[in-house]
Amino acid sequence: MQADAPRACRFGRRWYLNNESWHPSVPPFGEMKCILCWCVSGETHCQRQECPPSACASPTARDNPCCAKCR
């Protein structure tokens, strides 16, 4: 038996619709803003934001807390 509509995804205690994206919340750390998850036909996919390599010795997180930048 095949469903007519795309399936939703369950992540933790929440349900997400097909093609919906979110930042996962992981207790006790809270929302993981550097990770993006999305629902594809009932399967959850997650990926950490990729950052370019830093060209300096002491990078800092300024505009984007997920990726460090040179001063």
C-alpha positions in Angstrom: 0.0 0.0 0.0 1.5 3.4 -1.0 0.6 6.7 0.5 -0.6 9.5 -1.8 1.2 12.3 0.0 4.9 12.6 0.9 5.6 11.4 4.4 6.5 13.6 7.3 9.6 13.2 9.5 9.8 12.7 13.2 12.8 14.3 15.0 12.8 14.0 18.7 9.3 14.8 19.9 8.4 16.9 16.8 7.0 16.1 13.4 8.2 18.0 10.3 6.5 18.2 6.9 8.1 17.0 3.7 10.7 19.6 2.5 10.6 21.5 5.8 13.9 22.4 7.3 15.0 23.2 10.9 17.9 23.6 13.3 17.7 20.6 15.7 17.4 21.1 19.4 19.6 18.7 21.4 19.1 18.7 25.2 21.0 19.9 27.3 22.7 22.1 24.6 19.6 23.6 23.0 19.2 24.7 19.4 22.2 23.7 17.2 22.3 26.7 14.9 25.3 25.4 12.9 23.4 22.3 11.9 20.5 22.2 9.4 18.1 19.3 9.1 15.4 18.8 6.5 12.7 16.2 5.7 12.7 14.3 2.4 9.9 11.8 1.9 9.9 10.7 5.5 13.7 10.6 6.0 15.5 13.2 8.1 18.8 14.5 6.7 21.1 16.7 8.8 24.3 18.5 7.9 26.7 20.8 9.7 27.3 24.1 8.0 30.6 23.9 6.1 33.0 26.7 6.7 36.0 27.8 4.6 39.4 27.2 6.2 40.7 30.1 8.2 43.7 32.0 6.8 44.9 33.4 10.1 46.3 32.1 13.3 43.6 33.5 15.7 40.2 33.5 13.9 37.1 34.9 15.7 33.4 34.2 15.3 31.7 37.5 14.4 28.8 37.7 12.0 28.4 34.0 11.7 28.9 32.1 15.0 29.3 28.8 13.1 32.3 30.0 11.0 35.4 31.8 12.4 36.8 34.8 10.5 40.0 36.7 10.6 40.0 40.1 12.4 
